[in-house]
Amino acid sequence: MNRTIVDGIHWVGYVDWNIRDFHGYVTDRGSTYNAYLIEDREPALIDTVKAPYAADLLRHVSERMNPADLRWVVCNHAEPDHSGSLPAVMAAAPHATLVCDAKCKGILEMYYDTSGWRFKIVQTGDTLSLGRRTLEFIETPMTHWPESMATWIPQDRLLFSMDAFGQHYATSGRFDDEVQESVLFFEAKTYVANILMLYSGPVTKAVAAVRRLDPALICPSHGVVWRRKVREMLDLYDQWDVCQPVRKVLVMYDTMWKSTEMMAQAIVEGALAEGGPAVDVKLFHVRATTGTRLATEMLDAAAFAAGSPTLNGTLMPAVADALTYLKGLRPARKAGFAFGSYGWGRGGPEEVEQFLQAMKVELLRPVLKLQYKPSAAGLEECREAGRLLARHALKVCPA
Ligand SMILES: Cc1cc2nc3c(=O)[nH]c(=O)nc-3n(C[C@H](O)[C@H](O)[C@H](O)COP(=O)(O)O)c2cc1C
């Protein structure tokens, strides 16, 4: 594996081929925790890896230099997948000073015993000369956590972007041109949807700042380094971070005895009759997919319908689970409606609508509820409702 990013800067992270559940994010393709070593008069390590892989990180550093000679350790983000090996690194590098912003120091103190660590607190605009290279620090609060920071090397026009521009994607290639492009962009989009969607404002600001820097290389803390597709990726971020809709509608549901499923299928038929093939229509049984996938699809959907039958006076747990996750991610610019079958009282469909209201979804119609098995007229009502979804997608995404 080629670990040299540019002459004197090396990837020293860990490829986690087998992780499939990253704090609930389903990582079908594994992940990487990226750390980078800068060889210079004052050598610096940029970030670390998850705690169990500290020995791998130190072994990678040792292949280049004695870790005890590290002068600086930069922590761009306190989350444990990047800071978890700091205790091992700081123990192995007794002359190193930890560089981070003030908020980061506060968080690190809550996670680790930092009493023996020397800190250098930096803020936006501060610089640190390593010798041939200079580090410039840019605070990027709420591009994931409040202390998120990026580090810029003007000599190489290289940005250590932290979680921004990352992908949960385990690969032997370390660069964007060494992996399959469609998979790379899919994983980058999945990452935005599941990690960054709710931080739209700060991410938009950060992307604009990155454009002004005009980086030649972007080294995120997960996945591959961007060097050939930087511009393409920034253009996609401009769309993703505002949840720019495309001509796509989603229908998601759960069911016990198939009545809500019949409704979902009729909604899909209506959407296709109105919008197909210009509108991409996708159907998801929430227990046959994952919240991770739904969030990715939701990022650029124009409209959606969410359905649940009434179970014990409420909605089905898997629908509540999916909608709770989506609500937290705050997808913007969505329209839709709630639907579902019931037996004798209020519950599932109404509570789905409450979720949609909490998500500030533009409601295209009142909740669509049918009693027990849908009649022919009921299914026709579902088809009409499906047409509303497609019509909305065509309206907000003109050709
Ligand atoms: C275990 C169970 C609990 C139910 N609880 C309620 C309820 O509390 N209120 C209600 O109106 N209907 C209730 N129903 C009836 C269903 O909502 C009704 O059969 C509906 O058509 C199911 O839709 P589905 O075929 O999509 O699962 C219940 C059904 C089952 C199987």
The ligand as an ORCA input file, in Angstrom:
! r2SCAN-3c Opt
* xyz 0 1
  C     -51.243     -6.878     17.265
  C     -52.210     -5.908     16.661
  C     -52.563     -4.782     17.351
  C     -53.445     -3.863     16.807
  N     -53.755     -2.753     17.505
  C     -54.620     -1.861     16.979
  C     -54.988     -0.701     17.702
  O     -54.545     -0.476     18.812
  N     -55.836      0.182     17.128
  C     -56.351     -0.032     15.881
  O     -57.075      0.797     15.385
  N     -56.022     -1.145     15.181
  C     -55.185     -2.054     15.699
  N     -54.869     -3.179     15.002
  C     -55.489     -3.409     13.696
  C     -54.584     -3.013     12.566
  O     -54.243     -1.664     12.647
  C     -55.283     -3.309     11.260
  O     -55.460     -4.707     11.139
  C     -54.541     -2.781     10.066
  O     -55.290     -3.047      8.907
  C     -53.193     -3.449      9.955
  O     -52.529     -2.964      8.833
  P     -51.431     -3.852      8.118
  O     -52.144     -4.926      7.351
  O     -50.678     -2.927      7.262
  O     -50.584     -4.442      9.179
  C     -53.993     -4.109     15.536
  C     -53.626     -5.247     14.834
  C     -52.744     -6.135     15.379
  C     -52.338     -7.356     14.593
*
